[in-house]
């Protein structure tokens, strides 16, 4: 759940990238870092190992500044994809406000996508959360490869809630699937805050969401 100060309107939220190993979670975080912090003024924290690209997590803090009555800061994490690091996955999910599930579009990786999605449901449940209610967006990565499942098939097999979903090529700085997925999950997350904490009485949450989206798009297209 977010850290929320009613007096100042400050919200500190947490978004987690989840999915199979080497599917594009860390690369997606790097895409955001490249677009929104081109001078590398803020660190992208990472711990790498031979067995998995990210043993603990990558963390990118992103501050949107004051919008209406709200000051929103989002901390973005990734989890390790390999099964043997499941304890770390559970740790990173603690306090998550939204999840972007990054699936590998390759046909040969489909079973790994399914296993990872099932694992997400299990680990959320252990943390007192529900995969059927948490703000969630699907990002189908590696759309540039030759042998990939069509987007509609991936939706049929993975997107059981008929939620927003986007194709992406996270290694391509000029492909904006990562951005679309991130914007969508922020919209869903802010809407959920309004429902949970009755924030609508403080101001127009739709307008705040649209302003955040406009700022992100403007910044992303400056390069």
Secondary structure, 3 states (H helix, E strand, C coil): CCEEECCCCEEEEEEEEECCCCCCHHHHHHHHHHHHCCCCCCCCECCCCCCCCCCCCCEEEEEEEEECCEEEEEEEEECCCCHHHHHHHHHHHCCCCEEEEEEECEHHHHHHHHHHHHHHHHHHHHCCCCCCCCEEEEEEECCCCCCECCHHHHHHHHCCCCCCEEECCCCCCCCCHHHHHHHHHHHHHHHHHHHHHCHHHHCCHHHHHHHHHHHHHHHHCCC
